Amino acid sequence: MVARVFSAGMRGIDGYIVTVECLLSSGLPRLDVVGLPTGAVAEAGERVRAAVKACSYDWPVSRLTVNLAPADTRKAGTAYDLPILLSILTAAGEINALPQDAVFFGELSLTGELRPVCGALSMALAARDAGFQAVYVPAQNAQEAAYATSITVLPVPNLPALFDHLAGRAALPPCPPSEAPPSPDDAPDFAHVMGQHAVKRALEIAAAGGHNILLSGSPGSGKSMMAKCFPSILPPLSDSERLDVIRIWSAIGRGQEAVARNARPFRSPHHTTSAAALAGGAGTANRLPTPGEISLAHHGVLFLDELPEFHRDVLETLRQPLEDGTVTISRVAGQVTYPARFQLIAAMNPCRCGWYGTGRCTCSKASVQQYLRRLSGPLLDRIDLQVAVQPVEYAALAARGQAAEEPSAAIRTRVLAARAVQYARQGADVCNAMLSPAQLADCCPLSEDAQAMFAAAFERLGLTARAHDRVLRVARTIADLAGNPVIQAEHLAEALQYRTLDRAVSG
């Protein structure tokens, strides 16, 4: 007799259906798991054997062959423990045949408890899309799996509870659809940033249009603080964006963390991070690479402090994601593409000592140029706004507690209004930074004065075609904040002033 149980596996962040088949045959007692299992899957036999005995069932004294289909796809992880156990007990006649419209997955402890696994949401989505009616998941994975609508998610705490449910003795209560948690109260707020109104304006433009931004200024001018305040003025995650974020974090076993957080991701890797950690885990001959920092920042913010201190190869890995919103990684185990649509906020000192432009600077002009040239032209081309951050004036600090700074809530109101205009014009969740070249002509009309100004500035500043389009997108955002359907000369002039570092590096 061949027993069949349906389960699911992961490839990248996408789930797929796996059929677990078990055959009892004559021969010396042993368990063979076939279907390209990795080490964790091959070791499932010992966990399953102990869990079966812990639940007072008899382990069949036969040769057991368990096949994981499709057999030409490598199976990794511990999610197959539960379906392997169920297929063995079904084949041995210890339990009745399982429902064929349900999917089972979960890691087993030696006592029969179910432990969480990676990718629960993606596997639940795969089950739903394949037409299954229910999915049995470890109880700790239930909240994230419940984001897969139109399928019943049944949380399983342990094997006895599952067997009671399958036998009709005590039903498992389905997990209700998850709701977004409340927003955190301790998020950094722009009300605590004294002065720096020009930088706040640039960050407001970046938030309104989804643009990348580089802050360059001396130490202590507030670059890092303002970057950490930036998520407080971003629009909330839409339902589809939240689903994407949870899928990515679930793929590395942090789905519950993503479910419990009602804010866009904010990732701030150290400048010693490697290219593999930024783009995606190195992977092995048996496993595909896992999502890296740029994918964990999907639909959120990637903050790179001390930008020139990152290794050159690390920074160059940002080129494709900044342009395409995805990152493709090829390793021995195969190729995988992860989403990476993030907003880049970078901060840097203007020179090695940090005090260029003041009397405290000890760097020569040649060393300043050498420092700036750690940033390649193609990378700077992909950063929409480049802002010089001036030191905070004493008067602004002395006014703390007396003069009130504009809070993030007020800035966010303007950002949401500008985003609403963009979504009505371009489609849901399509901000100005995501405009394709084909959309620029329709969405970015210029007044006659603006056209004449742009023609002169293009030659004078030596803009590339990519920089031209990015300036146009920023000008479109500035016009949206002003409530103007046509880009005027003053909107374009403000957008052009945010390309100053291009000239500094090339000079």
N, C-alpha and C positions, 0 to 999 in steps of 0.2 A: 504494500500500500504506500502510495506517495501522498504525503500531507503537504498542503500548500497554504502559506501565509503571506499576506502582502505587507511590505514594509516600504521604506523610502531611504534614499541616500543623497549625498551632496556632491556636486561638482562646482567648485567655486562658491558662489552664493545661490546657485540654482539647485532645486531639489528634483529628483526623478524617482519613479516607482521601481522598487526592487521586489522580485518574487522569490520568496524563500521556500525551497522544496526540501523535504526530508524523506529518505528511503531507508527502511529497515531491511537488511538482508542477512543471510547466513554468513558465518565466518567469525573470526576472533573479535571480541568486543573492542571497538575503537570508534572514534569520531573523526571523520574527515570533512573539513569545510573547503569547498571548491568555489571557484568563481572569482579568482584574483583577489583573495583577501590579503590585507596588510597584517602586520603583527598584532595589532589590537583586536582585529576580527578573528584571527587564528587562535588567539588566547581565550576567546569567548567560551570555548568548551569547558574550561575549568571553572569559570564563573557560573555557567549554566548548570553544570553537574552539582555544584555546591548548593545553588539556589533550589534545584529540584529536590534534593534531600532535605533542605531546610523546610520545605513545604509538605513534607511527608509523602511525596510521590516516589514511585519506584523508577529507577533509572533502567532503561531497557538493556538487557544483556544480549546485544546484537551488534552487528556492524552498522553504523549510522553514517550515511552520506548526506550532507547538507549542501545544496547548490544555491548560490546567490546569482540570480539572473537579472539583467543580462551578464553573461559570464565573461564578456570581453571588456567590461568596464571595471577598473580597480575599485575595490570597496575599502574604505578607511573609516576609522572611528569605532565607537562602542555602541552605536544605535541599534546594531543587529542582535544584541544579546537577547532581548525580549522575543523577537520573532523566531530566532533559532530555538529557544526553549519551547515556545508554543508549537512549533512544527514537530519537534521531537515528541512532545507529550501527545500530540494529536495522532502522529504516526503509530505510537505505541498503544493507543487506545485508552490512555489515562484520562483524557478530557474529550469532550464531544467536538465535532468539526466546528471550526471557527467561522464567523460571518465573512462572506466573500466581498462585502461592500465596505470593509473597514481596513484601515492601515494601522500597524502596530510598530512602535519603535521605543527604545529606551535602554539604558545601561543597567545591569543588575549588580547588586551587592551580593556577598556570599550568603546573606540571610534572607534574600528575596525582596529587599527594598529596591525601588527604582530611583536611579540617579539621573540628573539632567544631562542632556547631550547638546552638541552644537548643531545649529541649523534647524531648530524645531519649527520656526515659522515657514521657512522655505519648503520644508518637507510637507507641512500641512497644506501649503498652497499647491504643491504638486499633486497631493492626494485629491484636493478639491477639483483641480483642473482635469484630472483623469477620471472624474465622475464618481469617486467614492463618497459615501454618505457620512462616515465617522472616522475619527483618528484618535487612537489611544496613545497618550503621551505621559511621560513622567510628570508628577504633580507640579514640580518646580518649573516646568516648561509650559504649563497650561496658559499663563497669562499672555506670553508672547505668541503662542500658537493660536490663541483666540482672535488675533488680528486677521486670520484667514476666515473671512465671512462665508456664509452659505455652506458650512460644513460643521458637524457636531464635534466639539473637542471634549474628550473625556479624560480628566486627570486621574492617573493611576498612582496611588502612593506605594503600593506593594503588591506582590503576587496574590496573596489570599484575597485581597479586595477585588482584584481583577477576576479571579476564578469565581467568586461569589456573584459578580455581575454577569459573567458569561453563563453561569448556571441558573440565573434568574432568582437567586436568593436575596441579593441586596444590590440595587442598581447604583451605579456611580453617577453622581450629579454632574451634568455637563457644565463646562466653564462658560459663563456668560461673556459676551463681547466686551473687550477691554475699553475703558475710557481713559482719556488723557489725564494725567495727574495735574494738580494745581501748579502754577508757576512758582519758582523759588522766590523767597522774599529777600534773600541775602545776595542777590546778583549785584555786581558793581554798577554804579549809576554815574552818568555824566554830571549829575549835580555836584559830585565830589571833585570834579576836575576844575581847577581854578584857571581862568583865562583860556588861552589857546582857542579862541573863537574861530580863527581861520582853519585850524586843523579839524575842529568839530564840524565845520561846514563841509570839508572834504569827506569826512567819514559819513556824514548824512547823505551826501551824493552817492558814495560807495554803497551804502545800505539800500538806498532807493532804487538803484539800478543793478545791483549785484556785481559791482565792479571790484577788481583787484586794486590794492593800494599799497604804496611803499612810503613809510615815514622815515625821514632822515633828519637827525638832529643830535645835539650834544647830550651827554649823559644827564639824567635827572630832569629832562624837559617834559616828561610825561608820556613818552611813546608807548611803553608797555602798559601803563595804566589805562590809556585811552583804548588800546587794542582790547584789553580785557572788558572794557565797558561796551565795546561794539555789539556783542550779541544782544544787549538790552534794547537796541533800537531796530533789530531785525524783525520782519514779520514772523508770526508763529508758523510752525510747520503745518502744511496741509495734510489731509489724510493720506494721500498718495506718497508724499515726501516722508511722512512718519513711518509708513510701511517700508519704504526703501531703507531708511536708517536702521530700523529694527532688524531687517533681514541681514544687513551687513554685520552688525554687532552680534547677532545671533550666530553667524557663521564662525565666530571665534569664541563662542561660549559666553558672551556678555549680553545676551538678549534681555535678561531681566534688568540689567543696568539701564539699557536703552528704554525699556518700558517704563521704568520708574522716573525717568527724566523728561520733563516737559520743556525742553529748550533745544535749540539747534546745537549740534556738536561743536565743541571748541577744542581743537587739538593744538598743542604747543610743544612739539618735539625739541629736544636739546640740539645745539649745533654740532654735537659729536655723533648724531645719529647717522646710520649707514644708508646707502641708496636702497638696499633691500628692505630695510625697516620702513623707509618712507614710501616706496612704491608698492611693496608687498613682500611677505616672507619668502625666504630663500627657497623653500620647498626641498624635497628629496626625490630620490628615484621612484619612491612609492606614493608620494603625496604632492598635490598641487600647492603652489604658494598661497599663503593666507593673505587677507586684505591688510594693507599697510596704512600708514598714517593718513595718506591722502584719500583713501577710501573711507576710513573711519570719520573723516571730516566731510563726507558727502552731504550735501544740503546744509552745510554749516561753514565753519571758519577754520582755516589752517593758519596759525600764527607762527611765523618764523622770526624769532628775535636774533639780533646780531647776524643778519643775513650774509655778509661777506665772510663770516667765520665758518660757514658750512663748506664742506668739501665741494669742489667744482662738479664732480660727477653726481653728487647728491642734488645740487641745484638743477642740473641739466635734466634730471628725471622729471622735472615739473613741466617741461615744454609740452609734451603730448597732452597731459591732463588739462593744462590751462587752456589749450586750444580745443580739444575734443570733448572734455568732460568724462573721459574714460582712461583707464590705464591697462595696457595689454602686456602680460608677463609670459615669457616662454622659458620653460625649464625642462629638465629631463622627463618629468612625469607628464608633460603636456603644456598646452597653452590655455590661459584663462584671461578673461577680460572682466575687470571690476569697474563699477561706476565711481567717478571721482569728480563730481560737479561741486566744487567748493569755492569759497571766496578766500583769496590769499591776502593776508595782512602781513607785511614784512616791515621790520624795523632795523635800522642800522645807524651807526655813527658816521659822520661825514669824512672821517679820516681815522687813522689807527689810534691816535691819542684821544680822539673824540671831540676836540675843541677847535676844529677848523672854522675860521671866520671870527675867532675871538683872539684876544691878546695872549691867551694861555696855550695856543697851539704851538707845538714843537716840531711839526712835520714840514718837510720841504714840499714844494709843489710837485716834484717828481714822485715822492712817496704817496702823496694824496692821490695822484692819478693811478699809481700802481694799485692802491687799495681799492679805488672805485672800479678798476678794470677786473676785479675778481668777479664782477657781475657781467655776464656776457650780454651783448647787444640783443640777441634773440630773446633772452629772458626778460630784459627790460621792456622790449617791444610788447610783451604780453601783459604788462602791468599798466592799468589804465590811468591811475592817478599816482603821481610822484610828488610828495609834499615835503617841503622843508619846514621842520619844526623848530621854532625859535625858543630860546630859554624863557622860562616863566618869569615875568616881571615881579618885582617885590610888591608893587602896589596890589597886584592880584592876590598874592598870598596874604598880605596884610588885611585884605577885605574879607577873609574867610570868617563866616559867621555873621557878617553884616550885609554883604551883597550876595543875593541868591543867584546861583548859576542855573541855567535851564536844565530841567531834569530829563532823563531819558524818555519818560512817557510823552512829553511834549514833542520831542524830536521824532519819536516813533509814530505819532499821529500823522505828521507830514510824510513820513516814509510810506505808511500804509496808504495814504491818499495817492501818492505817486505810483505805487505798485498797482492800485486799483485801475488807474488810467492805462498802465501798460498791459495788464491782463485783459482789459476790455478791448484793447487794440490788437494784441498779439496772441491772445489765448491764455488759458489758465497756466499759472506758474512759469510763464515765459517772460522774464525780465529783459531790460534793454541790453544787458551784457551778453545775452544769449541770442541776440538778433543775428540771423544768417546774412551773408552778403546779398542774397536775393531780396531780403526784406528791407535793407537799408534805404533803398530808393523810395519805397512806399511809406516807410515809418519815420524817415528823417528828412522831411522837406526843409530847405534852407531859404531864408529871405535873400533878396538880392545883395544886401550889404554883407550878410554872412557868407555868401558864395564868393564875393570879391575878397573878403578877409581870408577865407580858407585857401584860396588860390595863392595869395601872396605868402601866407604862413607856411604852406606846404614846401615851397622852394626855400624860403629863408631858414626854416628849422631843419630841413633835410629829412622830412618824415618818410617812413616807408609806407607801403600800401597797407600793411597791417596796422601801423600806428595811425594812419589816416582813418581807418574804419573804427578804431577804438576811440579816437577823439570824437568822432561823429556820434558814437553810442553814448559817451559821457555828456556831450552837448544835448542829446535827446533827453537824458535824465534830468539835466538842469532845467530844460524847458518844461518837462513834466512837473517838476517841483514848483515852477512858476505858474503852472496852469496854462501854458501856451502851446497850441498844437503845432506851431511853426517855430523852428530854431532861429532865433534872432542873433544879431552880431554879438550882443553882450553875453549870451549863453555860450557861443562858440569861443569868445575871448576867455571866459573863465575856464572852459575845458582845455584850451591850449596852454594856459599857464601851469597846468599840472603835468607838463612834459619837460620840466627843467633838468632832471637828472640825465636825460638822454644827451643833452648838450654837454653836461659836465663830464660824462664818461667819454664821449667822443673827442672832447677837447683835450 
